[in-house]
Amino acid sequence: MIKITIPIEPVEQARPRAVRMRRGVRLYDPAKVRKYKSDLALRARKKYPVEPLDGQLSVKVKFYRRNQKGVSKKRLKLREEGRIRPTKKPDASNYLKSFEDALNGVLWKDDAMIVHEEIDKYYSEFPRIEFEVEKIGESLD
């Protein structure tokens, strides 16, 4: 099992942007998402500098996002304790998509190999992503 914590503000996967080319359209990530994916991949590679995992994978991810300004001290304490969790956008699935894409070829060969996922969102004074990746079973493909 691999356990990694990366001190980075989670960024949700945004809709791709499009630009017309001579023979069609080219889609690309917005700059904020592109930078996040690059930073996350670089930091993960430093913590896990071996070959990407292959086979069936289980991933557990905790996204810790920054508290908004103007939150009362009482609510801030409840948020830090995990008793109040984010229910507003961005949704966990959008955080997960950018996370998975960033780690393709770094932690796993392809995110299609992930067969089980657990996702949590929290507030924190210290934004970060904590995750565990585990190989499960044997692949017969």
N, C-alpha and C positions, 0 to 999 in steps of 0.2 A: 504494500500500500504506500502511496505517495501522499504526504501531507505538506501543503505549501500555503504560506500567507504572503500576499503581495500588497504592500502599502500603496494602493492606487485607488482613485475615485472611480467607482463603476460607471460605465457609460452604456446607455442602451443602444441597440441596433436601430438606426434610423432608416427611413426609406432611401433606397439608392437614388442618386442623382443621374440624370441622363444628358448626354451631349450628342448632337447629330454629327455623324461622320459621313464621308462620301458615300459609303456603302452601308448605311444603316445607323444604328444608335449604339453608343458605348455607355454602359452603366458603371458607376463608381460610388464608393462610400463618401459621405460628407467628410470634410477635413477633421472634425473633432473625433469622429468614429475611427477614421484611418490612423490618427495619431495614437489613440487609445489602444487599438489592436497592436500596433507596432511596439508601443511601450510595454504592454502586457506580455507579448511574445518574448521580447528581449529580457525582461525580468524573470520570466519563467525559465528561459533557457539557461540563465545564470544559476538558478536554483536546481535545475534538473538538466545537467549537460550531457545526458546519454541519449541513445536512440529512442525515438517515439514508440510508445506502446502499441501493440497490435493485438487483435482479438476482442472478445466481449469485455466491455468496461462499465463500471459503475462509478458515477460521479456525484459527490455531495458538495454543494457550493453555498457559501454564506456571503451575501453581498452587504457590505456595511456602507451606507451612504451618509453624507454629512447632514447634520441637523439644519433646518431652515432657521433664518434669523427671526427674532421676535417671539420665540417660544418661551413660555414661562419657566422659571426654575423648577417648579414642581413637575411639569410635563417633561422637561429636559431630563430630569432624574429618572422618571418612568421610562423614557425612551432609551437611556443608557443602560438600564437594567433589562431591557428587552421586553418590558411589559406593554409598551405601546410600539407597534411596528408600522412601517410604511404601508398605507393602503391606497395611496395616490400614484399617479403615473410617475415614472415609467414602471411598466409591469415587469414582474420577475422573468417572464419568457423573453422579453426584449433584452434584458441584461444578459440572460443566458446565451442568446444567439450570438451576440458580439463576443462573449467570453469563449464559446466553443470555436468560433471561426478564428479567433486570434491564436488559439493553441493547436490548430491543425498543423501537423508537421513538427510540432515542438514537444507536446506531451503525448499526443496520439497521432497515428498516421492520418486518420480522417474521423471527423466527429460522427460519422454514420456508425462507428463501432460502439458508440455509447448506447447501451441497452437499458440502463436504469439511471435515473437522475432524481436528486432531492435538491430543492432550491429554497432558500430562505432570504428574506430581506430584513435588514435591521437599520436602525439609526446609530450613529457613533460620532464622537468628537474626532475620531481617527479613522477616516475612510480606508477601507481595505477589502480584499477578497480573500477568503479562507476556503480552501478546497481540498478534498481527498479524491484520489483516483485509485481504483482497485481493479485488477484483472479478475474476472469471474468466469468459472467454467472453462471449457475447452471449445474452441471454434473448429467446426468440421467443414467449413467452407473451402 
